[in-house]
Amino acid sequence: MSDGDWKYELEDLEDPDAEADADSGLTPGSPKPEHIAFVVLGALLAIFALSRLLL
């Protein structure tokens, strides 16, 4: 293999079902209470850590 050759070609990476996979992403819905609690806890921890570093 010379320096100009690639190990993989673009054709090796293309997925014929890529359009079908794009539609199966995240769906909107109500957040679960444990997820809300985790985000709030993380935000409070970040604020606490920053206040200890800066003050």
mmCIF entry with sequence, helices, sheets and N, C-alpha, C, O atoms, coordinates in Angstrom:
data_MODEL
# 
_entry.id   MODEL 
# 
_entity.id                         1 
_entity.type                       polymer 
_entity.pdbx_number_of_molecules   1 
# 
_entity_poly.entity_id                      1 
_entity_poly.type                           'polypeptide(L)' 
_entity_poly.nstd_linkage                   no 
_entity_poly.nstd_monomer                   no 
_entity_poly.pdbx_seq_one_letter_code       MSDGDWKYELEDLEDPDAEADADSGLTPGSPKPEHIAFVVLGALLAIFALSRLLL 
_entity_poly.pdbx_seq_one_letter_code_can   MSDGDWKYELEDLEDPDAEADADSGLTPGSPKPEHIAFVVLGALLAIFALSRLLL 
_entity_poly.pdbx_strand_id                 A 
# 
loop_
_entity_poly_seq.entity_id 
_entity_poly_seq.num 
_entity_poly_seq.mon_id 
_entity_poly_seq.hetero 
1 1  MET n 
1 2  SER n 
1 3  ASP n 
1 4  GLY n 
1 5  ASP n 
1 6  TRP n 
1 7  LYS n 
1 8  TYR n 
1 9  GLU n 
1 10 LEU n 
1 11 GLU n 
1 12 ASP n 
1 13 LEU n 
1 14 GLU n 
1 15 ASP n 
1 16 PRO n 
1 17 ASP n 
1 18 ALA n 
1 19 GLU n 
1 20 ALA n 
1 21 ASP n 
1 22 ALA n 
1 23 ASP n 
1 24 SER n 
1 25 GLY n 
1 26 LEU n 
1 27 THR n 
1 28 PRO n 
1 29 GLY n 
1 30 SER n 
1 31 PRO n 
1 32 LYS n 
1 33 PRO n 
1 34 GLU n 
1 35 HIS n 
1 36 ILE n 
1 37 ALA n 
1 38 PHE n 
1 39 VAL n 
1 40 VAL n 
1 41 LEU n 
1 42 GLY n 
1 43 ALA n 
1 44 LEU n 
1 45 LEU n 
1 46 ALA n 
1 47 ILE n 
1 48 PHE n 
1 49 ALA n 
1 50 LEU n 
1 51 SER n 
1 52 ARG n 
1 53 LEU n 
1 54 LEU n 
1 55 LEU n 
# 
_struct_asym.id          A 
_struct_asym.entity_id   1 
# 
loop_
_struct_conf.conf_type_id 
_struct_conf.id 
_struct_conf.pdbx_PDB_helix_id 
_struct_conf.beg_label_comp_id 
_struct_conf.beg_label_asym_id 
_struct_conf.beg_label_seq_id 
_struct_conf.pdbx_beg_PDB_ins_code 
_struct_conf.end_label_comp_id 
_struct_conf.end_label_asym_id 
_struct_conf.end_label_seq_id 
_struct_conf.pdbx_end_PDB_ins_code 
_struct_conf.beg_auth_comp_id 
_struct_conf.beg_auth_asym_id 
_struct_conf.beg_auth_seq_id 
_struct_conf.end_auth_comp_id 
_struct_conf.end_auth_asym_id 
_struct_conf.end_auth_seq_id 
_struct_conf.pdbx_PDB_helix_class 
_struct_conf.details 
_struct_conf.pdbx_PDB_helix_length 
HELX_P HELX_P1 AA1 LEU A 10 ? LEU A 13 ? LEU A 10 LEU A 13 1 ? 4  
HELX_P HELX_P2 AA2 ALA A 18 ? ALA A 22 ? ALA A 18 ALA A 22 1 ? 5  
HELX_P HELX_P3 AA3 PRO A 33 ? LEU A 54 ? PRO A 33 LEU A 54 1 ? 22 
# 
_struct_conf_type.id          HELX_P 
_struct_conf_type.criteria    ? 
_struct_conf_type.reference   ? 
# 
loop_
_atom_site.group_PDB 
_atom_site.id 
_atom_site.type_symbol 
_atom_site.label_atom_id 
_atom_site.label_alt_id 
_atom_site.label_comp_id 
_atom_site.label_asym_id 
_atom_site.label_entity_id 
_atom_site.label_seq_id 
_atom_site.pdbx_PDB_ins_code 
_atom_site.Cartn_x 
_atom_site.Cartn_y 
_atom_site.Cartn_z 
_atom_site.occupancy 
_atom_site.B_iso_or_equiv 
_atom_site.pdbx_formal_charge 
_atom_site.auth_seq_id 
_atom_site.auth_comp_id 
_atom_site.auth_asym_id 
_atom_site.auth_atom_id 
_atom_site.pdbx_PDB_model_num 
ATOM 1   N N  . MET A 1 1  ? 0.850   -1.174 0.000  1.00 0.00 ? 1  MET A N  1 
ATOM 2   C CA . MET A 1 1  ? 0.000   0.000  0.000  1.00 0.00 ? 1  MET A CA 1 
ATOM 3   C C  . MET A 1 1  ? 0.891   1.230  0.000  1.00 0.00 ? 1  MET A C  1 
ATOM 4   O O  . MET A 1 1  ? 1.767   1.373  0.853  1.00 0.00 ? 1  MET A O  1 
ATOM 5   N N  . SER A 1 2  ? 0.665   2.110  -0.953 1.00 0.00 ? 2  SER A N  1 
ATOM 6   C CA . SER A 1 2  ? 1.453   3.333  -1.018 1.00 0.00 ? 2  SER A CA 1 
ATOM 7   C C  . SER A 1 2  ? 0.825   4.408  -0.134 1.00 0.00 ? 2  SER A C  1 
ATOM 8   O O  . SER A 1 2  ? -0.256  4.216  0.423  1.00 0.00 ? 2  SER A O  1 
ATOM 9   N N  . ASP A 1 3  ? 1.518   5.543  -0.015 1.00 0.00 ? 3  ASP A N  1 
ATOM 10  C CA . ASP A 1 3  ? 1.029   6.615  0.855  1.00 0.00 ? 3  ASP A CA 1 
ATOM 11  C C  . ASP A 1 3  ? -0.271  7.225  0.365  1.00 0.00 ? 3  ASP A C  1 
ATOM 12  O O  . ASP A 1 3  ? -1.040  7.744  1.174  1.00 0.00 ? 3  ASP A O  1 
ATOM 13  N N  . GLY A 1 4  ? -0.541  7.180  -0.929 1.00 0.00 ? 4  GLY A N  1 
ATOM 14  C CA . GLY A 1 4  ? -1.742  7.789  -1.477 1.00 0.00 ? 4  GLY A CA 1 
ATOM 15  C C  . GLY A 1 4  ? -2.979  6.910  -1.384 1.00 0.00 ? 4  GLY A C  1 
ATOM 16  O O  . GLY A 1 4  ? -4.089  7.394  -1.604 1.00 0.00 ? 4  GLY A O  1 
ATOM 17  N N  . ASP A 1 5  ? -2.816  5.636  -1.065 1.00 0.00 ? 5  ASP A N  1 
ATOM 18  C CA . ASP A 1 5  ? -3.952  4.729  -0.993 1.00 0.00 ? 5  ASP A CA 1 
ATOM 19  C C  . ASP A 1 5  ? -4.604  4.792  0.383  1.00 0.00 ? 5  ASP A C  1 
ATOM 20  O O  . ASP A 1 5  ? -3.933  4.931  1.405  1.00 0.00 ? 5  ASP A O  1 
ATOM 21  N N  . TRP A 1 6  ? -5.930  4.686  0.380  1.00 0.00 ? 6  TRP A N  1 
ATOM 22  C CA . TRP A 1 6  ? -6.687  4.662  1.622  1.00 0.00 ? 6  TRP A CA 1 
ATOM 23  C C  . TRP A 1 6  ? -6.954  3.220  2.011  1.00 0.00 ? 6  TRP A C  1 
ATOM 24  O O  . TRP A 1 6  ? -7.067  2.344  1.153  1.00 0.00 ? 6  TRP A O  1 
ATOM 25  N N  . LYS A 1 7  ? -7.053  2.982  3.308  1.00 0.00 ? 7  LYS A N  1 
ATOM 26  C CA . LYS A 1 7  ? -7.344  1.636  3.779  1.00 0.00 ? 7  LYS A CA 1 
ATOM 27  C C  . LYS A 1 7  ? -8.788  1.257  3.467  1.00 0.00 ? 7  LYS A C  1 
ATOM 28  O O  . LYS A 1 7  ? -9.073  0.112  3.117  1.00 0.00 ? 7  LYS A O  1 
ATOM 29  N N  . TYR A 1 8  ? -9.704  2.229  3.595  1.00 0.00 ? 8  TYR A N  1 
ATOM 30  C CA . TYR A 1 8  ? -11.119 1.993  3.333  1.00 0.00 ? 8  TYR A CA 1 
ATOM 31  C C  . TYR A 1 8  ? -11.597 2.918  2.232  1.00 0.00 ? 8  TYR A C  1 
ATOM 32  O O  . TYR A 1 8  ? -11.134 4.053  2.117  1.00 0.00 ? 8  TYR A O  1 
ATOM 33  N N  . GLU A 1 9  ? -12.503 2.440  1.441  1.00 0.00 ? 9  GLU A N  1 
ATOM 34  C CA . GLU A 1 9  ? -13.116 3.233  0.390  1.00 0.00 ? 9  GLU A CA 1 
ATOM 35  C C  . GLU A 1 9  ? -14.457 3.763  0.891  1.00 0.00 ? 9  GLU A C  1 
ATOM 36  O O  . GLU A 1 9  ? -15.030 3.213  1.832  1.00 0.00 ? 9  GLU A O  1 
ATOM 37  N N  . LEU A 1 10 ? -14.957 4.821  0.272  1.00 0.00 ? 10 LEU A N  1 
ATOM 38  C CA . LEU A 1 10 ? -16.231 5.401  0.647  1.00 0.00 ? 10 LEU A CA 1 
ATOM 39  C C  . LEU A 1 10 ? -17.367 4.394  0.465  1.00 0.00 ? 10 LEU A C  1 
ATOM 40  O O  . LEU A 1 10 ? -18.320 4.389  1.245  1.00 0.00 ? 10 LEU A O  1 
ATOM 41  N N  . GLU A 1 11 ? -17.273 3.562  -0.535 1.00 0.00 ? 11 GLU A N  1 
ATOM 42  C CA . GLU A 1 11 ? -18.298 2.557  -0.779 1.00 0.00 ? 11 GLU A CA 1 
ATOM 43  C C  . GLU A 1 11 ? -18.389 1.560  0.371  1.00 0.00 ? 11 GLU A C  1 
ATOM 44  O O  . GLU A 1 11 ? -19.453 0.988  0.610  1.00 0.00 ? 11 GLU A O  1 
ATOM 45  N N  . ASP A 1 12 ? -17.285 1.347  1.086  1.00 0.00 ? 12 ASP A N  1 
ATOM 46  C CA . ASP A 1 12 ? -17.300 0.425  2.216  1.00 0.00 ? 12 ASP A CA 1 
ATOM 47  C C  . ASP A 1 12 ? -18.085 0.993  3.397  1.00 0.00 ? 12 ASP A C  1 
ATOM 48  O O  . ASP A 1 12 ? -18.598 0.238  4.223  1.00 0.00 ? 12 ASP A O  1 
ATOM 49  N N  . LEU A 1 13 ? -18.180 2.313  3.478  1.00 0.00 ? 13 LEU A N  1 
ATOM 50  C CA . LEU A 1 13 ? -18.829 2.953  4.612  1.00 0.00 ? 13 LEU A CA 1 
ATOM 51  C C  . LEU A 1 13 ? -20.289 3.288  4.369  1.00 0.00 ? 13 LEU A C  1 
ATOM 52  O O  . LEU A 1 13 ? -21.030 3.499  5.329  1.00 0.00 ? 13 LEU A O  1 
ATOM 53  N N  . GLU A 1 14 ? -20.721 3.344  3.134  1.00 0.00 ? 14 GLU A N  1 
ATOM 54  C CA . GLU A 1 14 ? -22.095 3.701  2.833  1.00 0.00 ? 14 GLU A CA 1 
ATOM 55  C C  . GLU A 1 14 ? -23.046 2.602  3.264  1.00 0.00 ? 14 GLU A C  1 
ATOM 56  O O  . GLU A 1 14 ? -22.773 1.414  3.090  1.00 0.00 ? 14 GLU A O  1 
ATOM 57  N N  . ASP A 1 15 ? -24.175 3.024  3.833  1.00 0.00 ? 15 ASP A N  1 
ATOM 58  C CA . ASP A 1 15 ? -25.199 2.100  4.290  1.00 0.00 ? 15 ASP A CA 1 
ATOM 59  C C  . ASP A 1 15 ? -26.448 2.315  3.442  1.00 0.00 ? 15 ASP A C  1 
ATOM 60  O O  . ASP A 1 15 ? -27.002 3.414  3.453  1.00 0.00 ? 15 ASP A O  1 
ATOM 61  N N  . PRO A 1 16 ? -26.908 1.306  2.711  1.00 0.00 ? 16 PRO A N  1 
ATOM 62  C CA . PRO A 1 16 ? -28.088 1.501  1.870  1.00 0.00 ? 16 PRO A CA 1 
ATOM 63  C C  . PRO A 1 16 ? -29.350 1.795  2.681  1.00 0.00 ? 16 PRO A C  1 
ATOM 64  O O  . PRO A 1 16 ? -30.299 2.365  2.143  1.00 0.00 ? 16 PRO A O  1 
ATOM 65  N N  . ASP A 1 17 ? -29.383 1.423  3.952  1.00 0.00 ? 17 ASP A N  1 
ATOM 66  C CA . ASP A 1 17 ? -30.550 1.665  4.793  1.00 0.00 ? 17 ASP A CA 1 
ATOM 67  C C  . ASP A 1 17 ? -30.387 2.912  5.658  1.00 0.00 ? 17 ASP A C  1 
ATOM 68  O O  . ASP A 1 17 ? -31.069 3.042  6.675  1.00 0.00 ? 17 ASP A O  1 
ATOM 69  N N  . ALA A 1 18 ? -29.503 3.825  5.281  1.00 0.00 ? 18 ALA A N  1 
ATOM 70  C CA . ALA A 1 18 ? -29.238 5.012  6.093  1.00 0.00 ? 18 ALA A CA 1 
ATOM 71  C C  . ALA A 1 18 ? -30.461 5.897  6.213  1.00 0.00 ? 18 ALA A C  1 
ATOM 72  O O  . ALA A 1 18 ? -30.675 6.494  7.268  1.00 0.00 ? 18 ALA A O  1 
ATOM 73  N N  . GLU A 1 19 ? -31.271 6.003  5.173  1.00 0.00 ? 19 GLU A N  1 
ATOM 74  C CA . GLU A 1 19 ? -32.469 6.831  5.243  1.00 0.00 ? 19 GLU A CA 1 
ATOM 75  C C  . GLU A 1 19 ? -33.474 6.236  6.208  1.00 0.00 ? 19 GLU A C  1 
ATOM 76  O O  . GLU A 1 19 ? -34.172 6.982  6.895  1.00 0.00 ? 19 GLU A O  1 
ATOM 77  N N  . ALA A 1 20 ? -33.568 4.939  6.282  1.00 0.00 ? 20 ALA A N  1 
ATOM 78  C CA . ALA A 1 20 ? -34.499 4.295  7.213  1.00 0.00 ? 20 ALA A CA 1 
ATOM 79  C C  . ALA A 1 20 ? -34.034 4.491  8.654  1.00 0.00 ? 20 ALA A C  1 
ATOM 80  O O  . ALA A 1 20 ? -34.858 4.625  9.559  1.00 0.00 ? 20 ALA A O  1 
ATOM 81  N N  . ASP A 1 21 ? -32.719 4.506  8.872  1.00 0.00 ? 21 ASP A N  1 
ATOM 82  C CA . ASP A 1 21 ? -32.189 4.694  10.221 1.00 0.00 ? 21 ASP A CA 1 
ATOM 83  C C  . ASP A 1 21 ? -32.396 6.119  10.709 1.00 0.00 ? 21 ASP A C  1 
ATOM 84  O O  . ASP A 1 21 ? -32.527 6.338  11.914 1.00 0.00 ? 21 ASP A O  1 
ATOM 85  N N  . ALA A 1 22 ? -32.428 7.096  9.805  1.00 0.00 ? 22 ALA A N  1 
ATOM 86  C CA . ALA A 1 22 ? -32.591 8.492  10.196 1.00 0.00 ? 22 ALA A CA 1 
ATOM 87  C C  . ALA A 1 22 ? -33.975 8.726  10.801 1.00 0.00 ? 22 ALA A C  1 
ATOM 88  O O  . ALA A 1 22 ? -34.128 9.600  11.654 1.00 0.00 ? 22 ALA A O  1 
ATOM 89  N N  . ASP A 1 23 ? -34.961 7.982  10.389 1.00 0.00 ? 23 ASP A N  1 
ATOM 90  C CA . ASP A 1 23 ? -36.317 8.149  10.911 1.00 0.00 ? 23 ASP A CA 1 
ATOM 91  C C  . ASP A 1 23 ? -36.500 7.498  12.276 1.00 0.00 ? 23 ASP A C  1 
ATOM 92  O O  . ASP A 1 23 ? -37.487 7.779  12.954 1.00 0.00 ? 23 ASP A O  1 
ATOM 93  N N  . SER A 1 24 ? -35.589 6.646  12.694 1.00 0.00 ? 24 SER A N  1 
ATOM 94  C CA . SER A 1 24 ? -35.751 5.925  13.957 1.00 0.00 ? 24 SER A CA 1 
ATOM 95  C C  . SER A 1 24 ? -34.961 6.585  15.085 1.00 0.00 ? 24 SER A C  1 
ATOM 96  O O  . SER A 1 24 ? -34.449 5.897  15.969 1.00 0.00 ? 24 SER A O  1 
ATOM 97  N N  . GLY A 1 25 ? -34.860 7.905  15.060 1.00 0.00 ? 25 GLY A N  1 
ATOM 98  C CA . GLY A 1 25 ? -34.110 8.642  16.074 1.00 0.00 ? 25 GLY A CA 1 
ATOM 99  C C  . GLY A 1 25 ? -34.913 8.814  17.358 1.00 0.00 ? 25 GLY A C  1 
ATOM 100 O O  . GLY A 1 25 ? -35.777 7.997  17.675 1.00 0.00 ? 25 GLY A O  1 
ATOM 101 N N  . LEU A 1 26 ? -34.624 9.870  18.082 1.00 0.00 ? 26 LEU A N  1 
ATOM 102 C CA . LEU A 1 26 ? -35.305 10.146 19.326 1.00 0.00 ? 26 LEU A CA 1 
ATOM 103 C C  . LEU A 1 26 ? -36.725 10.607 19.059 1.00 0.00 ? 26 LEU A C  1 
ATOM 104 O O  . LEU A 1 26 ? -36.995 11.337 18.105 1.00 0.00 ? 26 LEU A O  1 
ATOM 105 N N  . THR A 1 27 ? -37.608 10.172 19.908 1.00 0.00 ? 27 THR A N  1 
ATOM 106 C CA . THR A 1 27 ? -38.985 10.609 19.799 1.00 0.00 ? 27 THR A CA 1 
ATOM 107 C C  . THR A 1 27 ? -39.317 11.491 20.993 1.00 0.00 ? 27 THR A C  1 
ATOM 108 O O  . THR A 1 27 ? -38.906 11.183 22.112 1.00 0.00 ? 27 THR A O  1 
ATOM 109 N N  . PRO A 1 28 ? -40.053 12.584 20.785 1.00 0.00 ? 28 PRO A N  1 
ATOM 110 C CA . PRO A 1 28 ? -40.391 13.464 21.898 1.00 0.00 ? 28 PRO A CA 1 
ATOM 111 C C  . PRO A 1 28 ? -41.381 12.790 22.841 1.00 0.00 ? 28 PRO A C  1 
ATOM 112 O O  . PRO A 1 28 ? -42.180 11.944 22.441 1.00 0.00 ? 28 PRO A O  1 
ATOM 113 N N  . GLY A 1 29 ? -41.304 13.183 24.070 1.00 0.00 ? 29 GLY A N  1 
ATOM 114 C CA . GLY A 1 29 ? -42.210 12.630 25.065 1.00 0.00 ? 29 GLY A CA 1 
ATOM 115 C C  . GLY A 1 29 ? -41.976 13.295 26.407 1.00 0.00 ? 29 GLY A C  1 
ATOM 116 O O  . GLY A 1 29 ? -41.137 14.188 26.523 1.00 0.00 ? 29 GLY A O  1 
ATOM 117 N N  . SER A 1 30 ? -42.694 12.875 27.398 1.00 0.00 ? 30 SER A N  1 
ATOM 118 C CA . SER A 1 30 ? -42.542 13.436 28.737 1.00 0.00 ? 30 SER A CA 1 
ATOM 119 C C  . SER A 1 30 ? -41.287 12.862 29.390 1.00 0.00 ? 30 SER A C  1 
ATOM 120 O O  . SER A 1 30 ? -41.054 11.654 29.339 1.00 0.00 ? 30 SER A O  1 
ATOM 121 N N  . PRO A 1 31 ? -40.479 13.731 30.004 1.00 0.00 ? 31 PRO A N  1 
ATOM 122 C CA . PRO A 1 31 ? -39.283 13.221 30.692 1.00 0.00 ? 31 PRO A CA 1 
ATOM 123 C C  . PRO A 1 31 ? -39.668 12.467 31.961 1.00 0.00 ? 31 PRO A C  1 
ATOM 124 O O  . PRO A 1 31 ? -40.643 12.802 32.634 1.00 0.00 ? 31 PRO A O  1 
ATOM 125 N N  . LYS A 1 32 ? -38.894 11.462 32.264 1.00 0.00 ? 32 LYS A N  1 
ATOM 126 C CA . LYS A 1 32 ? -39.136 10.678 33.472 1.00 0.00 ? 32 LYS A CA 1 
ATOM 127 C C  . LYS A 1 32 ? -38.601 11.434 34.685 1.00 0.00 ? 32 LYS A C  1 
ATOM 128 O O  . LYS A 1 32 ? -37.611 12.156 34.573 1.00 0.00 ? 32 LYS A O  1 
ATOM 129 N N  . PRO A 1 33 ? -39.243 11.277 35.843 1.00 0.00 ? 33 PRO A N  1 
ATOM 130 C CA . PRO A 1 33 ? -38.798 11.990 37.045 1.00 0.00 ? 33 PRO A CA 1 
ATOM 131 C C  . PRO A 1 33 ? -37.348 11.710 37.427 1.00 0.00 ? 33 PRO A C  1 
ATOM 132 O O  . PRO A 1 33 ? -36.653 12.613 37.893 1.00 0.00 ? 33 PRO A O  1 
ATOM 133 N N  . GLU A 1 34 ? -36.879 10.482 37.241 1.00 0.00 ? 34 GLU A N  1 
ATOM 134 C CA . GLU A 1 34 ? -35.492 10.176 37.603 1.00 0.00 ? 34 GLU A CA 1 
ATOM 135 C C  . GLU A 1 34 ? -34.508 10.883 36.679 1.00 0.00 ? 34 GLU A C  1 
ATOM 136 O O  . GLU A 1 34 ? -33.403 11.226 37.098 1.00 0.00 ? 34 GLU A O  1 
ATOM 137 N N  . HIS A 1 35 ? -34.902 11.106 35.417 1.00 0.00 ? 35 HIS A N  1 
ATOM 138 C CA . HIS A 1 35 ? -34.032 11.845 34.501 1.00 0.00 ? 35 HIS A CA 1 
ATOM 139 C C  . HIS A 1 35 ? -33.969 13.318 34.887 1.00 0.00 ? 35 HIS A C  1 
ATOM 140 O O  . HIS A 1 35 ? -32.907 13.938 34.835 1.00 0.00 ? 35 HIS A O  1 
ATOM 141 N N  . ILE A 1 36 ? -35.117 13.873 35.275 1.00 0.00 ? 36 ILE A N  1 
ATOM 142 C CA . ILE A 1 36 ? -35.155 15.263 35.724 1.00 0.00 ? 36 ILE A CA 1 
ATOM 143 C C  . ILE A 1 36 ? -34.295 15.429 36.966 1.00 0.00 ? 36 ILE A C  1 
ATOM 144 O O  . ILE A 1 36 ? -33.528 16.387 37.072 1.00 0.00 ? 36 ILE A O  1 
ATOM 145 N N  . ALA A 1 37 ? -34.420 14.500 37.905 1.00 0.00 ? 37 ALA A N  1 
ATOM 146 C CA . ALA A 1 37 ? -33.637 14.567 39.143 1.00 0.00 ? 37 ALA A CA 1 
ATOM 147 C C  . ALA A 1 37 ? -32.143 14.472 38.851 1.00 0.00 ? 37 ALA A C  1 
ATOM 148 O O  . ALA A 1 37 ? -31.350 15.168 39.485 1.00 0.00 ? 37 ALA A O  1 
ATOM 149 N N  . PHE A 1 38 ? -31.751 13.639 37.919 1.00 0.00 ? 38 PHE A N  1 
ATOM 150 C CA . PHE A 1 38 ? -30.347 13.480 37.569 1.00 0.00 ? 38 PHE A CA 1 
ATOM 151 C C  . PHE A 1 38 ? -29.785 14.761 36.969 1.00 0.00 ? 38 PHE A C  1 
ATOM 152 O O  . PHE A 1 38 ? -28.663 15.151 37.291 1.00 0.00 ? 38 PHE A O  1 
ATOM 153 N N  . VAL A 1 39 ? -30.548 15.422 36.101 1.00 0.00 ? 39 VAL A N  1 
ATOM 154 C CA . VAL A 1 39 ? -30.091 16.669 35.489 1.00 0.00 ? 39 VAL A CA 1 
ATOM 155 C C  . VAL A 1 39 ? -29.985 17.768 36.540 1.00 0.00 ? 39 VAL A C  1 
ATOM 156 O O  . VAL A 1 39 ? -29.010 18.521 36.550 1.00 0.00 ? 39 VAL A O  1 
ATOM 157 N N  . VAL A 1 40 ? -30.970 17.868 37.417 1.00 0.00 ? 40 VAL A N  1 
ATOM 158 C CA . VAL A 1 40 ? -30.945 18.886 38.467 1.00 0.00 ? 40 VAL A CA 1 
ATOM 159 C C  . VAL A 1 40 ? -29.781 18.635 39.425 1.00 0.00 ? 40 VAL A C  1 
ATOM 160 O O  . VAL A 1 40 ? -29.091 19.575 39.820 1.00 0.00 ? 40 VAL A O  1 
ATOM 161 N N  . LEU A 1 41 ? -29.561 17.393 39.795 1.00 0.00 ? 41 LEU A N  1 
ATOM 162 C CA . LEU A 1 41 ? -28.442 17.055 40.678 1.00 0.00 ? 41 LEU A CA 1 
ATOM 163 C C  . LEU A 1 41 ? -27.111 17.400 40.013 1.00 0.00 ? 41 LEU A C  1 
ATOM 164 O O  . LEU A 1 41 ? -26.217 17.932 40.672 1.00 0.00 ? 41 LEU A O  1 
ATOM 165 N N  . GLY A 1 42 ? -26.963 17.110 38.737 1.00 0.00 ? 42 GLY A N  1 
ATOM 166 C CA . GLY A 1 42 ? -25.738 17.450 38.022 1.00 0.00 ? 42 GLY A CA 1 
ATOM 167 C C  . GLY A 1 42 ? -25.518 18.946 37.941 1.00 0.00 ? 42 GLY A C  1 
ATOM 168 O O  . GLY A 1 42 ? -24.389 19.416 38.087 1.00 0.00 ? 42 GLY A O  1 
ATOM 169 N N  . ALA A 1 43 ? -26.596 19.711 37.707 1.00 0.00 ? 43 ALA A N  1 
ATOM 170 C CA . ALA A 1 43 ? -26.475 21.165 37.648 1.00 0.00 ? 43 ALA A CA 1 
ATOM 171 C C  . ALA A 1 43 ? -26.083 21.729 39.010 1.00 0.00 ? 43 ALA A C  1 
ATOM 172 O O  . ALA A 1 43 ? -25.227 22.609 39.093 1.00 0.00 ? 43 ALA A O  1 
ATOM 173 N N  . LEU A 1 44 ? -26.699 21.232 40.070 1.00 0.00 ? 44 LEU A N  1 
ATOM 174 C CA . LEU A 1 44 ? -26.354 21.696 41.419 1.00 0.00 ? 44 LEU A CA 1 
ATOM 175 C C  . LEU A 1 44 ? -24.916 21.358 41.772 1.00 0.00 ? 44 LEU A C  1 
ATOM 176 O O  . LEU A 1 44 ? -24.217 22.170 42.376 1.00 0.00 ? 44 LEU A O  1 
ATOM 177 N N  . LEU A 1 45 ? -24.474 20.177 41.402 1.00 0.00 ? 45 LEU A N  1 
ATOM 178 C CA . LEU A 1 45 ? -23.091 19.768 41.669 1.00 0.00 ? 45 LEU A CA 1 
ATOM 179 C C  . LEU A 1 45 ? -22.110 20.651 40.899 1.00 0.00 ? 45 LEU A C  1 
ATOM 180 O O  . LEU A 1 45 ? -21.068 21.030 41.434 1.00 0.00 ? 45 LEU A O  1 
ATOM 181 N N  . ALA A 1 46 ? -22.432 20.979 39.659 1.00 0.00 ? 46 ALA A N  1 
ATOM 182 C CA . ALA A 1 46 ? -21.570 21.849 38.860 1.00 0.00 ? 46 ALA A CA 1 
ATOM 183 C C  . ALA A 1 46 ? -21.510 23.254 39.457 1.00 0.00 ? 46 ALA A C  1 
ATOM 184 O O  . ALA A 1 46 ? -20.435 23.849 39.535 1.00 0.00 ? 46 ALA A O  1 
ATOM 185 N N  . ILE A 1 47 ? -22.658 23.785 39.880 1.00 0.00 ? 47 ILE A N  1 
ATOM 186 C CA . ILE A 1 47 ? -22.684 25.110 40.500 1.00 0.00 ? 47 ILE A CA 1 
ATOM 187 C C  . ILE A 1 47 ? -21.878 25.109 41.788 1.00 0.00 ? 47 ILE A C  1 
ATOM 188 O O  . ILE A 1 47 ? -21.125 26.047 42.051 1.00 0.00 ? 47 ILE A O  1 
ATOM 189 N N  . PHE A 1 48 ? -22.028 24.075 42.584 1.00 0.00 ? 48 PHE A N  1 
ATOM 190 C CA . PHE A 1 48 ? -21.275 23.978 43.836 1.00 0.00 ? 48 PHE A CA 1 
ATOM 191 C C  . PHE A 1 48 ? -19.774 23.911 43.571 1.00 0.00 ? 48 PHE A C  1 
ATOM 192 O O  . PHE A 1 48 ? -18.996 24.596 44.235 1.00 0.00 ? 48 PHE A O  1 
ATOM 193 N N  . ALA A 1 49 ? -19.368 23.096 42.612 1.00 0.00 ? 49 ALA A N  1 
ATOM 194 C CA . ALA A 1 49 ? -17.947 22.949 42.298 1.00 0.00 ? 49 ALA A CA 1 
ATOM 195 C C  . ALA A 1 49 ? -17.368 24.268 41.777 1.00 0.00 ? 49 ALA A C  1 
ATOM 196 O O  . ALA A 1 49 ? -16.260 24.650 42.151 1.00 0.00 ? 49 ALA A O  1 
ATOM 197 N N  . LEU A 1 50 ? -18.113 24.959 40.920 1.00 0.00 ? 50 LEU A N  1 
ATOM 198 C CA . LEU A 1 50 ? -17.634 26.234 40.401 1.00 0.00 ? 50 LEU A CA 1 
ATOM 199 C C  . LEU A 1 50 ? -17.570 27.302 41.489 1.00 0.00 ? 50 LEU A C  1 
ATOM 200 O O  . LEU A 1 50 ? -16.658 28.129 41.495 1.00 0.00 ? 50 LEU A O  1 
ATOM 201 N N  . SER A 1 51 ? -18.531 27.288 42.406 1.00 0.00 ? 51 SER A N  1 
ATOM 202 C CA . SER A 1 51 ? -18.502 28.282 43.471 1.00 0.00 ? 51 SER A CA 1 
ATOM 203 C C  . SER A 1 51 ? -17.318 28.050 44.419 1.00 0.00 ? 51 SER A C  1 
ATOM 204 O O  . SER A 1 51 ? -16.743 29.004 44.944 1.00 0.00 ? 51 SER A O  1 
ATOM 205 N N  . ARG A 1 52 ? -16.960 26.790 44.631 1.00 0.00 ? 52 ARG A N  1 
ATOM 206 C CA . ARG A 1 52 ? -15.820 26.474 45.491 1.00 0.00 ? 52 ARG A CA 1 
ATOM 207 C C  . ARG A 1 52 ? -14.496 26.858 44.809 1.00 0.00 ? 52 ARG A C  1 
ATOM 208 O O  . ARG A 1 52 ? -13.538 27.244 45.480 1.00 0.00 ? 52 ARG A O  1 
ATOM 209 N N  . LEU A 1 53 ? -14.450 26.751 43.496 1.00 0.00 ? 53 LEU A N  1 
ATOM 210 C CA . LEU A 1 53 ? -13.223 27.086 42.768 1.00 0.00 ? 53 LEU A CA 1 
ATOM 211 C C  . LEU A 1 53 ? -13.047 28.606 42.620 1.00 0.00 ? 53 LEU A C  1 
ATOM 212 O O  . LEU A 1 53 ? -11.931 29.119 42.710 1.00 0.00 ? 53 LEU A O  1 
ATOM 213 N N  . LEU A 1 54 ? -14.145 29.308 42.394 1.00 0.00 ? 54 LEU A N  1 
ATOM 214 C CA . LEU A 1 54 ? -14.061 30.722 42.081 1.00 0.00 ? 54 LEU A CA 1 
ATOM 215 C C  . LEU A 1 54 ? -14.136 31.623 43.308 1.00 0.00 ? 54 LEU A C  1 
ATOM 216 O O  . LEU A 1 54 ? -13.664 32.759 43.254 1.00 0.00 ? 54 LEU A O  1 
ATOM 217 N N  . LEU A 1 55 ? -14.699 31.163 44.385 1.00 0.00 ? 55 LEU A N  1 
ATOM 218 C CA . LEU A 1 55 ? -14.833 32.013 45.584 1.00 0.00 ? 55 LEU A CA 1 
ATOM 219 C C  . LEU A 1 55 ? -13.858 31.631 46.663 1.00 0.00 ? 55 LEU A C  1 
ATOM 220 O O  . LEU A 1 55 ? -13.845 32.247 47.728 1.00 0.00 ? 55 LEU A O  1 
# 
